[in-house]
Amino acid sequence: MYVDTDGVVIRQVKTGDGRRMLLLFTRQYGKISAGTSINERGKNKSALAIRPFTYGHYDIFKGRNYFSLNGAEVKNSFYKIGEDVDKFMLASQMLEFTDKLLPEGEPNERIFDTLVDFFRMLAERKSKHETLSSAYQFRALKFAGLEPQLSACAVCGKKLQGGAGAGYAYFSVKEGGLLCEECAAEAKKAAGSAKNLIYKVSFDIIDILRYFMNNPLEKLKSVGLEEDKQKEVSRILSAYIGYHLGIEDIMSKDIYNLLKESN
């Protein structure tokens, strides 16, 4: 059966027979692997559409247990991402995160559209790129049904409204959200060596996390977090993703940090 769908190229691998295997995140079929004989070094429109980060339209043969890519056309290459090392590495991290987040063959149009928006905005963004990537990750977690509980205690259900200047609360990675003081005290007693997964955080930070989860990326077009706040958000997000998705580290992150240090 021949089908067509929009998609984003996550990864491309050469195989021994001269073909290539693409990992595509498609709007219609979710994350799929598709073999192809198209060579990315060619000059036709299909060759340009099989490069990583590319948002394209793909003509696919859908077999019983496999997909084969017959043709493709670029909708947006996001070429500006490839011209900037910081953007390139951050985009690579988000592709790896998205790959780990998505199960095979399960469509999720909200994550798909958010990923395309992320690439489009990152390509044009001048600074504070990590604010955008953090927001993308929180939105994607929400659309995957893995968002943290940020309005009430994740253990007892007590409402924790907070607000700017309201002081501090506790964020438990293991429990998946905020804890009231009583539940935080109990969790710390029981946590033992895992108590480093409980963070004391200001409601300023909590409000940022809530904003990321509840607003489209478009609202962050001109927004960038201050460095100290970005570090705190990234620390919580990294621990949360590591614990709940089993991603201890994203390989691109190591390369990214080495490149940053050498500049």
N, C-alpha and C positions, 0 to 999 in steps of 0.2 A: 504494500500500500504506500502510495506517495503522499506525503504531507508537507506542509510548510508552516513555519513559525518564526517569530522574532526570538532572538537569543543573544547572550553575552558569552564570549569565549573566556573560560576560566583557565584552561591549560591546553597545551599542545605537545604531543610526544611522537617522535618518529618511531616507526616500527621497522622490523628487519626486512620486510618485503617492499620497501620503498613507499609504503603508505604512511599516513599519519593518523593518530587517534586524538580526537578533540574531546575535551570535557566542556560541554555547553550547559549553561543555565538558560533554559527556554521558558517562554511564557506559557506555552501550552502543555508541555510534558515535564516541566521541572528540570532537574539535573540529569543529563543523559551523557553517555559516551557514544561517539559516532566516528566510525572509520571513514577515511576519504583518501582518494588518490590526488587531490588538489595539492599543488606545491605552492607554499606561501611566497616563494621567490618569483613566481610568475607575475605577469603584468596585467592579467585580466581581473575583473571585478571580484571573482570568487577568491582569488589568491589573497587579495587585500582583506577579505572578510574573515579569514581564519586566524588572524593574529590576536594575541591576548589583549584584553580590554575592549575589543571591538564589539560594538552593538550592531547587529546585522539581521538580515532576513535570510533564513536558511531553508533550502529545498532538501528534504530528507526522505529516504526510503525506510519505512518502518517495517522490519521483519518481526517474526514471532518473538525472538529473544535478542534482537540487535537493531541498531540504527546505522544507516550509511548515508553520508553527506554527498549529495550529487552536485549542488550548486549553492552559491551564496552571493549576497549583495550587501555592501556596507550601508548602514543607516547613519552611524556616527563613529568615527575612528578615535575620537578623543586624543588627537595627535599631540596636543599641548602637554598631556601627561608624560609622554615619552621624552619630551624636551627638558624636563626638570627632574633631577635625581630624587629630591625629596618627594615630589608627587608620585613618581614612578614606584618608589619603594612602598609608600603608604598605600597606593592602589593595589600593589601586590599583596600586602598584608590583608586588605579587605577582601580580595578574591580568595585567599586561603581561609579566612574566617568564614566566608560565605559557603565555601566548599564543605567545611567541617559542620556548619550549621544545618545544611540541607540534606535530607535523606534522598536517596536515589529515586527518581521517577515520581516525585510528588510535587505537583505545581503549587506555586505560591506567588500569585501575581503581585501582592503587596510588597513582598521582598524584592521581586524582580523590578518593579517600577521604582522602588527606593534606591536600588543599586544603580540603575540608569541615571537617576537624578544625582546620586553621589558623584558618579564619574563626570557628568556634565558640569556640576558646580565646582568640582575639584580642578577640572581643566581650566576654568576661568578665574579661580580664586588666587589672590595675590599673597596672602599670609594666613597664619593661624590654621593650617590645614588639619591639625589633629582635632580641633573642635568639630569639624565636619565629620571626620571619621568616627569619633566617639558617638556623635549623634546618630550616624548611620548604624552603628553596632547596637545601640539601645533600641532603635526603631526595628531593626531586624529581629532582635531577641523578642520584642513584643509580638511581632507578626508570626513568629515561630511558636508562640505560647510559652516562652521562657522568661518573660519579663519579671524583674524583682518587685516585691510588694513595697510600695512607697507611700501609701496613705494610712496604713495601720500596722500595728505590731504583727509580724509574720507568725508569732506563736499564739498570743492570746486574743488578738483582734482589736486591741485598744486603739482608738483613733489617734493619729499623730499628725496633726495639721501643721504645726510649726509655723514657718514663715521667716522672712529675713529678720535677723536680730533676735530670734526666739531661742538661741542657745544651741544645744547639742542633742543628738540622738545616737543610736548605735545601728550599724549596718552589719548584719550577719550574712556572710557568703553562704555558709552551710544551710541556714534556715531560709535563705532566698529573699531577704529584704530587711526592713527596719525592725528593731526591737525596742520595746519600752525599757525603762531602767530596771524594773524588776526582772523581766525576762532576760535582759542582757546579763544581769548579775548571776542568774541561774545558769545561763549558757556558758559563761566564763568558768564557773565552777566545774561544769561537766566537760568542758572542751579539752582540758589538758594541753597537749602539744598543739592542738588545732585552734587555740584561742587567738592566734595571730590572724584568723579569718574573721574576727570581729573588730570592726573599725568604729572609733568614735568620730562622728562626722557632724559638721555644723549644718544647720538648716539651709544655709546659703548653698552648700553643695547639694543637699537633697533637692532643693528647688531647681537646680540646674538639671539634675537627673530626671526630675519630673517633666521639665520643659522639653528635654530631648525626646522622651518617650511619647509625649502627647502632642507634638507639633511636627508638621512636615519639614523636610530639610530646607525647603524654599524660605522658611522664616529665619534661617540662619545665614542667609546670603551675606549679610554685613556684620555678623556676630563672631567674635573671637574671644575665648576665655583668657584671662590673665594666666601667666605661667604657673603660679602656685596652685590655682584652682584646676588648671588642666592636669597637672601632675596628680592631684588628689583624685580627680575623676578617672584618670587612666589607671591609677593603682587599684581602685575598687573594681573597675571594669575588667581589668586583666585577671584579677583574682576570681571574679565571678564566672567569667568565661572558662578559665582554667578548671574550676571545680565542677561546673555543671555541664560542660561540653567535653571535658577530658583533654583540653588543649593546654598543655603545660607551657608551651611557647610556640609562637609562629616563627618558622625558620627565617622568613624574610625580615623579621624584626632584628635578628642578630646582624644580618647584612646591612640593614638600614643604620643601625647604631655605629657600625664600623665606618660606614661611609660618612656619617655625620662627624665622627671624631677626626677623620682624616682631612676634613675641610677647614 
